Each structure stands twice: as structure tokens, then as C-alpha cells.
Amino acid sequence: MNNLRAASVQFQHVPGDKEANLATIRSFAAKASAEKVDLLVFPEMCLTGYWHVRNLPREEIDALAEPVPSGPSTEALLSLASECGMTIGAGLIERGKDGDLYNTYVVAMPDGRTVSHRKLHTFISEHMNSGSEYTVFDLPDGTKAGILICYDCNLGENVRATALQGAEVLLAPHQTGGCDTPSPRCMGAIDLDLWERRSEDTAAIETEFKGPKGREWLMKWLPARAHDNGIFLIFSNGVGRDDDEVRTGNAMILDPYGDVLAETWKAGDDMVVADLDPEVRKMCTGVRWIRSRRPELYDLLAERTGRERDIRHVRFTREDED
């Protein structure tokens, strides 16, 4: 790994308006270029919009979708990456060669390469499928990067598997915070009116963003993912109203000890920048722990317990577990 300047963006996408969202991406890319950023990370499905998709019929989702890497959004990201001389990642809906639909994250590099990751745990719509492969690749400077989308990161096994394949930096695009979930001590909905009145009472909405519905929830597990696997983690998230929920932003960059290098809790579009120093990874806790593994003990991790469920069921239903 080499020295790398990374940036994480939070922005409020326009549902279904790829041109408007691409314009926002271009604006942030210009700002990042002025700060000599090497790697710019945007949120999950930020090109197509996210939460409104759960209510769309298949034909309307398909109309938003496009092939990867031959589609216009990937081509636009590639052009922007070349123009700005940086690697840029952004999320969209992919239409596979077989016609299946995926929540996909595309990374475009200034050397003309693209890499894409299909979310492993897709629940936004019954019409969209989950991917089945981990994604680890070389950035132009030789740094090994991995991609996990939102819920992918919640399951520790996915982050460990990505680290075991050599990832030094994890791109973690999300649409989270402020979610109405079945867990009584996990997040919770934010009053939509509070967001709409953010210019009148900035302190109130930022208190929510920093509290248990936003940052406090993230800090229960994001630092652990970085620390336990000895990786830099770039968390990018939506912010503001997303259909009937409010995303909490909290864009941040963490080092391999789980310490926050840069973050924001601004109630609006924002970008944070940090320099990733490879020296920090040398002999850090997570790297040493991975070297101490005893794989012969871990067969149990790949066995079904009988308690596994479809992610859409786990995400949306409220019921007691034995």
C-alpha cells in the first residue's frame, strides 16, 4: 500500500433522476480534484435513488437500471475519473446480461479500468437479486481495495473475507441511519419535519445525526470492522430525506485501529478528506490477529444453523427470536 488521499461524500440524491445525481457527483469530483484526492467514494445507489425503489414495480426498476460496465453511467464515471485523475466509486441499479437486477457499486479508474460489486444482501426490492462474489482489486497505485455495500458490512464475516483476500482499504457505501427497524435499540426514525426545518434549527437535526439514530449506532460496529481486520474504512452515506425516512450522513474515514480520521455530521451535502498512511497498518492489531488465525477451527462458520432467513424477512419483520 502507498500513501493515498481519500474522500468520502454524503449527499441527498434525487429519486430516479440520474442526470441530477450525476451533476452532484461532478461537483464533488471538482472539489476533490482541487484537494488532490486519489480515491473518491459516493453512497450506495446514489445515481438512481434508493428507498423509493422498494415501492416500484419491476418495469420501473428496470427502466432505471443499465448494464455495467457498458452503460451510460459507468461511461460517465470513467470520463470523470480520467478528467480528474482520480478513482471514483458510485452506486446504481445494474441490469445483468440475464436481465436480473442488482444493487451494484461501480468504481471507475483514471487508467480506464472499472470494477463493480453486486450487493451480497439486497433487500430493497423483491425484484432485485443479491450478488454472490467478494470484490477485491488493485487501485492505480497498487493499493488493494475491497467493496462492501451497506448491509454487507453489518455481517462481520463479509469484512473478514474481504480482508483475507488482501484488502487494505474498504469502500463502504451506504444508505443508512434514521431507519425504522425491528430492533428496539437500533437506530429509529427521524421526524421528517425536523429535516425540513433544518435551516431554522440546525442544532436539533445535527443532534439526531450525532445521536443513537446516526453516529452513536455507527460507532457500535464500524470501528470494529476496521480494527479487527486492520483496514482503512471509507464510509459514505446518503443524507436527508429519502422517501419517508431521513438518512443521517455521518460520512467518515477510519484507520486500521478503528479511529476516526475525518468525519462530518452536517445536515446537508458534504465531503471529508483524509490521508491514509500505510505505516499505520504495520503491526496494527487487526493485521496481527489475522496472522494468528487457526482456520482449521472455523468450519462451523460455513455451516448452516437452520436460523438463516431471507434478508428481506430479517430486515422488515418484527417478531421474537428463540
One Martini backbone bead per residue (centre of mass of N, CA, C, O) as a GRO file, in nm:
protein
  322
    1MET     BB    1   0.097   0.035   0.020
    2ASN     BB    2   0.016   0.370  -0.033
    3ASN     BB    3  -0.023   0.677  -0.032
    4LEU     BB    4  -0.362   0.807   0.039
    5ARG     BB    5  -0.620   1.012  -0.084
    6ALA     BB    6  -0.935   1.041   0.073
    7ALA     BB    7  -1.297   1.050  -0.001
    8SER     BB    8  -1.616   1.134   0.153
    9VAL     BB    9  -1.963   1.125   0.061
   10GLN     BB   10  -2.257   1.323   0.121
   11PHE     BB   11  -2.589   1.288  -0.034
   12GLN     BB   12  -2.888   1.407  -0.180
   13HIS     BB   13  -3.083   1.244  -0.370
   14VAL     BB   14  -3.268   1.200  -0.671
   15PRO     BB   15  -3.530   1.029  -0.746
   16GLY     BB   16  -3.467   0.896  -1.069
   17ASP     BB   17  -3.218   1.122  -1.123
   18LYS     BB   18  -2.928   1.081  -1.281
   19GLU     BB   19  -2.843   1.363  -1.378
   20ALA     BB   20  -2.853   1.511  -1.107
   21ASN     BB   21  -2.658   1.316  -0.956
   22LEU     BB   22  -2.418   1.354  -1.152
   23ALA     BB   23  -2.383   1.655  -1.095
   24THR     BB   24  -2.298   1.616  -0.801
   25ILE     BB   25  -2.053   1.443  -0.858
   26ARG     BB   26  -1.901   1.651  -1.027
   27SER     BB   27  -1.877   1.866  -0.805
   28PHE     BB   28  -1.712   1.689  -0.604
   29ALA     BB   29  -1.479   1.619  -0.796
   30ALA     BB   30  -1.371   1.906  -0.817
   31LYS     BB   31  -1.306   1.938  -0.516
   32ALA     BB   32  -1.120   1.690  -0.495
   33SER     BB   33  -0.912   1.780  -0.705
   34ALA     BB   34  -0.822   2.037  -0.547
   35GLU     BB   35  -0.728   1.816  -0.305
   36LYS     BB   36  -0.582   1.566  -0.429
   37VAL     BB   37  -0.752   1.319  -0.481
   38ASP     BB   38  -0.758   0.957  -0.535
   39LEU     BB   39  -1.029   0.874  -0.360
   40LEU     BB   40  -1.384   0.859  -0.442
   41VAL     BB   41  -1.679   0.827  -0.228
   42PHE     BB   42  -2.001   0.713  -0.282
   43PRO     BB   43  -2.308   0.612  -0.249
   44GLU     BB   44  -2.557   0.411  -0.251
   45MET     BB   45  -2.761   0.446  -0.514
   46CYS     BB   46  -2.710   0.762  -0.602
   47LEU     BB   47  -2.808   0.764  -0.907
   48THR     BB   48  -3.117   0.637  -0.862
   49GLY     BB   49  -3.185   0.579  -0.589
   50TYR     BB   50  -3.356   0.412  -0.313
   51TRP     BB   51  -3.625   0.386  -0.118
   52HIS     BB   52  -3.840   0.410  -0.353
   53VAL     BB   53  -3.789   0.125  -0.487
   54ARG     BB   54  -3.973  -0.057  -0.303
   55ASN     BB   55  -4.246   0.060  -0.475
   56LEU     BB   56  -4.160  -0.062  -0.743
   57PRO     BB   57  -4.199  -0.194  -1.026
   58ARG     BB   58  -4.011  -0.370  -1.231
   59GLU     BB   59  -4.027  -0.181  -1.484
   60GLU     BB   60  -3.915   0.073  -1.328
   61ILE     BB   61  -3.646  -0.046  -1.245
   62ASP     BB   62  -3.551  -0.122  -1.532
   63ALA     BB   63  -3.549   0.177  -1.632
   64LEU     BB   64  -3.305   0.252  -1.430
   65ALA     BB   65  -3.138   0.049  -1.546
   66GLU     BB   66  -2.799  -0.083  -1.631
   67PRO     BB   67  -2.527  -0.165  -1.767
   68VAL     BB   68  -2.218  -0.340  -1.669
   69PRO     BB   69  -1.989  -0.117  -1.820
   70SER     BB   70  -2.177  -0.005  -2.084
   71GLY     BB   71  -2.310   0.217  -1.950
   72PRO     BB   72  -2.357   0.560  -1.906
   73SER     BB   73  -2.260   0.585  -1.609
   74THR     BB   74  -1.987   0.449  -1.635
   75GLU     BB   75  -1.884   0.633  -1.861
   76ALA     BB   76  -1.903   0.894  -1.691
   77LEU     BB   77  -1.707   0.803  -1.466
   78LEU     BB   78  -1.464   0.756  -1.649
   79SER     BB   79  -1.441   1.044  -1.756
   80LEU     BB   80  -1.407   1.175  -1.475
   81ALA     BB   81  -1.156   1.020  -1.384
   82SER     BB   82  -0.977   1.124  -1.614
   83GLU     BB   83  -1.014   1.430  -1.571
   84CYS     BB   84  -0.926   1.413  -1.244
   85GLY     BB   85  -0.727   1.176  -1.160
   86MET     BB   86  -0.939   0.959  -1.029
   87THR     BB   87  -1.107   0.753  -0.814
   88ILE     BB   88  -1.459   0.643  -0.869
   89GLY     BB   89  -1.750   0.584  -0.661
   90ALA     BB   90  -2.082   0.438  -0.747
   91GLY     BB   91  -2.434   0.388  -0.725
   92LEU     BB   92  -2.664   0.137  -0.872
   93ILE     BB   93  -2.860  -0.016  -1.125
   94GLU     BB   94  -2.834  -0.338  -1.252
   95ARG     BB   95  -2.830  -0.502  -1.572
   96GLY     BB   96  -2.800  -0.801  -1.657
   97LYS     BB   97  -2.763  -1.027  -1.910
   98ASP     BB   98  -3.027  -1.186  -1.780
   99GLY     BB   99  -3.203  -0.929  -1.646
  100ASP     BB  100  -3.108  -0.893  -1.381
  101LEU     BB  101  -3.117  -0.722  -1.066
  102TYR     BB  102  -2.884  -0.479  -0.910
  103ASN     BB  103  -2.692  -0.374  -0.640
  104THR     BB  104  -2.442  -0.148  -0.755
  105TYR     BB  105  -2.082  -0.090  -0.757
  106VAL     BB  106  -1.884   0.160  -0.915
  107VAL     BB  107  -1.540   0.165  -1.034
  108ALA     BB  108  -1.349   0.435  -1.159
  109MET     BB  109  -1.050   0.472  -1.351
  110PRO     BB  110  -0.795   0.664  -1.500
  111ASP     BB  111  -0.691   0.391  -1.665
  112GLY     BB  112  -0.992   0.257  -1.763
  113ARG     BB  113  -1.096   0.103  -1.529
  114THR     BB  114  -1.334  -0.141  -1.394
  115VAL     BB  115  -1.539  -0.200  -1.101
  116SER     BB  116  -1.775  -0.440  -0.953
  117HIS     BB  117  -2.047  -0.462  -0.701
  118ARG     BB  118  -2.267  -0.692  -0.563
  119LYS     BB  119  -2.488  -0.708  -0.342
  120LEU     BB  120  -2.523  -0.964  -0.095
  121HIS     BB  121  -2.779  -0.796   0.070
  122THR     BB  122  -3.067  -0.768  -0.079
  123PHE     BB  123  -3.390  -0.568   0.015
  124ILE     BB  124  -3.542  -0.337  -0.152
  125SER     BB  125  -3.636  -0.579  -0.361
  126GLU     BB  126  -3.789  -0.856  -0.506
  127HIS     BB  127  -3.658  -0.774  -0.804
  128MET     BB  128  -3.381  -0.810  -0.656
  129ASN     BB  129  -3.059  -0.926  -0.646
  130SER     BB  130  -2.790  -1.106  -0.525
  131GLY     BB  131  -2.479  -1.142  -0.478
  132SER     BB  132  -2.168  -1.391  -0.482
  133GLU     BB  133  -1.915  -1.181  -0.459
  134TYR     BB  134  -1.615  -1.075  -0.399
  135THR     BB  135  -1.427  -0.748  -0.388
  136VAL     BB  136  -1.091  -0.730  -0.517
  137PHE     BB  137  -0.852  -0.462  -0.591
  138ASP     BB  138  -0.652  -0.250  -0.788
  139LEU     BB  139  -0.524   0.033  -0.765
  140PRO     BB  140  -0.320   0.238  -0.943
  141ASP     BB  141  -0.097   0.221  -0.690
  142GLY     BB  142  -0.161  -0.094  -0.564
  143THR     BB  143  -0.383  -0.082  -0.385
  144LYS     BB  144  -0.597  -0.274  -0.190
  145ALA     BB  145  -0.945  -0.312  -0.261
  146GLY     BB  146  -1.275  -0.304  -0.124
  147ILE     BB  147  -1.633  -0.406  -0.145
  148LEU     BB  148  -1.916  -0.294   0.060
  149ILE     BB  149  -2.273  -0.290   0.094
  150CYS     BB  150  -2.383  -0.202   0.372
  151TYR     BB  151  -2.508  -0.485   0.493
  152ASP     BB  152  -2.244  -0.631   0.433
  153CYS     BB  153  -2.099  -0.491   0.690
  154ASN     BB  154  -2.268  -0.616   0.926
  155LEU     BB  155  -2.120  -0.873   0.841
  156GLY     BB  156  -1.820  -0.982   0.950
  157GLU     BB  157  -1.748  -1.200   0.739
  158ASN     BB  158  -1.720  -1.008   0.492
  159VAL     BB  159  -1.478  -0.843   0.593
  160ARG     BB  160  -1.285  -1.077   0.643
  161ALA     BB  161  -1.286  -1.193   0.355
  162THR     BB  162  -1.172  -0.932   0.227
  163ALA     BB  163  -0.908  -0.924   0.393
  164LEU     BB  164  -0.804  -1.212   0.308
  165GLN     BB  165  -0.776  -1.091  -0.001
  166GLY     BB  166  -0.601  -0.803   0.075
  167ALA     BB  167  -0.742  -0.574   0.192
  168GLU     BB  168  -0.670  -0.222   0.293
  169VAL     BB  169  -0.934  -0.100   0.162
  170LEU     BB  170  -1.273   0.009   0.238
  171LEU     BB  171  -1.563   0.033   0.057
  172ALA     BB  172  -1.864   0.195   0.227
  173PRO     BB  173  -2.157   0.210   0.095
  174HIS     BB  174  -2.462   0.394   0.190
  175GLN     BB  175  -2.816   0.367   0.336
  176THR     BB  176  -2.843   0.519   0.649
  177GLY     BB  177  -3.003   0.589   0.903
  178GLY     BB  178  -3.316   0.649   1.028
  179CYS     BB  179  -3.431   0.369   1.069
  180ASP     BB  180  -3.703   0.147   1.063
  181THR     BB  181  -3.665  -0.100   1.302
  182PRO     BB  182  -3.701  -0.390   1.496
  183SER     BB  183  -3.488  -0.279   1.676
  184PRO     BB  184  -3.503  -0.116   1.986
  185ARG     BB  185  -3.160  -0.036   1.973
  186CYS     BB  186  -3.189   0.063   1.655
  187MET     BB  187  -3.210   0.357   1.578
  188GLY     BB  188  -3.461   0.524   1.406
  189ALA     BB  189  -3.679   0.755   1.342
  190ILE     BB  190  -3.701   1.070   1.179
  191ASP     BB  191  -3.830   1.363   1.169
  192LEU     BB  192  -3.920   1.518   0.884
  193ASP     BB  193  -3.957   1.810   0.994
  194LEU     BB  194  -3.668   1.843   1.098
  195TRP     BB  195  -3.543   1.848   0.817
  196GLU     BB  196  -3.713   2.081   0.688
  197ARG     BB  197  -3.599   2.272   0.952
  198ARG     BB  198  -3.278   2.291   0.943
  199SER     BB  199  -3.232   2.607   0.900
  200GLU     BB  200  -3.376   2.681   1.180
  201ASP     BB  201  -3.260   2.388   1.331
  202THR     BB  202  -2.963   2.258   1.331
  203ALA     BB  203  -2.914   2.132   1.612
  204ALA     BB  204  -3.143   1.920   1.611
  205ILE     BB  205  -3.051   1.745   1.365
  206GLU     BB  206  -2.754   1.699   1.462
  207THR     BB  207  -2.830   1.546   1.716
  208GLU     BB  208  -2.947   1.306   1.563
  209PHE     BB  209  -2.693   1.236   1.395
  210LYS     BB  210  -2.513   1.191   1.669
  211GLY     BB  211  -2.692   0.983   1.770
  212PRO     BB  212  -2.858   0.668   1.788
  213LYS     BB  213  -2.954   0.713   1.470
  214GLY     BB  214  -2.640   0.741   1.402
  215ARG     BB  215  -2.336   0.760   1.515
  216GLU     BB  216  -2.374   0.574   1.764
  217TRP     BB  217  -2.439   0.328   1.593
  218LEU     BB  218  -2.185   0.317   1.415
  219MET     BB  219  -1.980   0.300   1.671
  220LYS     BB  220  -2.051  -0.005   1.740
  221TRP     BB  221  -1.908  -0.126   1.440
  222LEU     BB  222  -1.715   0.017   1.245
  223PRO     BB  223  -1.447   0.009   1.411
  224ALA     BB  224  -1.438  -0.303   1.422
  225ARG     BB  225  -1.396  -0.358   1.122
  226ALA     BB  226  -1.126  -0.213   1.105
  227HIS     BB  227  -0.967  -0.330   1.348
  228ASP     BB  228  -1.003  -0.652   1.308
  229ASN     BB  229  -0.874  -0.612   0.987
  230GLY     BB  230  -0.667  -0.382   0.921
  231ILE     BB  231  -0.843  -0.129   0.794
  232PHE     BB  232  -0.948   0.096   0.587
  233LEU     BB  233  -1.251   0.309   0.615
  234ILE     BB  234  -1.507   0.415   0.375
  235PHE     BB  235  -1.782   0.614   0.470
  236SER     BB  236  -2.077   0.634   0.276
  237ASN     BB  237  -2.373   0.856   0.263
  238GLY     BB  238  -2.668   0.947   0.294
  239VAL     BB  239  -2.878   1.253   0.305
  240GLY     BB  240  -3.173   1.290   0.418
  241ARG     BB  241  -3.439   1.264   0.238
  242ASP     BB  242  -3.584   0.920   0.186
  243ASP     BB  243  -3.871   0.958   0.145
  244ASP     BB  244  -3.976   0.838   0.474
  245GLU     BB  245  -3.672   0.901   0.538
  246VAL     BB  246  -3.364   0.979   0.731
  247ARG     BB  247  -3.053   1.038   0.656
  248THR     BB  248  -2.731   1.082   0.848
  249GLY     BB  249  -2.464   1.042   0.707
  250ASN     BB  250  -2.157   1.048   0.855
  251ALA     BB  251  -1.911   1.084   0.709
  252MET     BB  252  -1.619   0.857   0.706
  253ILE     BB  253  -1.275   0.792   0.824
  254LEU     BB  254  -1.086   0.500   0.898
  255ASP     BB  255  -0.859   0.329   1.067
  256PRO     BB  256  -0.701   0.022   1.167
  257TYR     BB  257  -0.803   0.111   1.478
  258GLY     BB  258  -1.089   0.276   1.450
  259ASP     BB  259  -1.013   0.558   1.393
  260VAL     BB  260  -1.101   0.885   1.331
  261LEU     BB  261  -0.997   1.103   1.069
  262ALA     BB  262  -1.289   1.175   0.941
  263GLU     BB  263  -1.588   1.396   0.977
  264THR     BB  264  -1.957   1.429   0.963
  265TRP     BB  265  -2.287   1.606   1.075
  266LYS     BB  266  -2.409   1.736   0.849
  267ALA     BB  267  -2.722   1.885   0.722
  268GLY     BB  268  -2.578   1.784   0.436
  269ASP     BB  269  -2.380   1.822   0.197
  270ASP     BB  270  -2.057   1.640   0.197
  271MET     BB  271  -1.689   1.634   0.268
  272VAL     BB  272  -1.420   1.408   0.341
  273VAL     BB  273  -1.063   1.412   0.430
  274ALA     BB  274  -0.783   1.169   0.400
  275ASP     BB  275  -0.478   1.031   0.497
  276LEU     BB  276  -0.331   0.721   0.404
  277ASP     BB  277  -0.109   0.545   0.611
  278PRO     BB  278   0.068   0.252   0.581
  279GLU     BB  279   0.217   0.247   0.860
  280VAL     BB  280  -0.038   0.186   1.038
  281ARG     BB  281  -0.063  -0.125   0.955
  282LYS     BB  282   0.187  -0.194   1.093
  283MET     BB  283   0.119  -0.399   1.353
  284CYS     BB  284  -0.164  -0.402   1.381
  285THR     BB  285  -0.404  -0.568   1.532
  286GLY     BB  286  -0.554  -0.699   1.287
  287VAL     BB  287  -0.308  -0.811   1.138
  288ARG     BB  288  -0.214  -0.992   1.374
  289TRP     BB  289  -0.475  -1.159   1.403
  290ILE     BB  290  -0.474  -1.286   1.122
  291ARG     BB  291  -0.197  -1.433   1.174
  292SER     BB  292  -0.347  -1.605   1.427
  293ARG     BB  293  -0.499  -1.798   1.279
  294ARG     BB  294  -0.728  -2.109   1.284
  295PRO     BB  295  -0.889  -2.251   1.029
  296GLU     BB  296  -0.954  -2.544   1.149
  297LEU     BB  297  -1.188  -2.405   1.348
  298TYR     BB  298  -1.401  -2.272   1.105
  299ASP     BB  299  -1.625  -2.458   0.980
  300LEU     BB  300  -1.882  -2.348   1.126
  301LEU     BB  301  -1.912  -2.081   0.947
  302ALA     BB  302  -2.017  -2.271   0.684
  303GLU     BB  303  -2.267  -2.351   0.847
  304ARG     BB  304  -2.583  -2.425   0.893
  305THR     BB  305  -2.834  -2.353   1.153
  306GLY     BB  306  -3.153  -2.278   1.057
  307ARG     BB  307  -3.172  -1.943   1.104
  308GLU     BB  308  -3.180  -1.860   0.831
  309ARG     BB  309  -3.276  -1.572   0.624
  310ASP     BB  310  -3.427  -1.368   0.444
  311ILE     BB  311  -3.337  -1.044   0.435
  312ARG     BB  312  -3.629  -0.925   0.406
  313HIS     BB  313  -3.730  -1.051   0.670
  314VAL     BB  314  -3.523  -0.944   0.874
  315ARG     BB  315  -3.557  -0.633   0.808
  316PHE     BB  316  -3.901  -0.604   0.839
  317THR     BB  317  -3.961  -0.782   1.081
  318ARG     BB  318  -4.160  -0.833   1.392
  319GLU     BB  319  -3.999  -1.067   1.607
  320ASP     BB  320  -3.929  -1.326   1.796
  321GLU     BB  321  -3.646  -1.497   1.912
  322ASP     BB  322  -3.500  -1.797   2.029
   0.00000   0.00000   0.00000
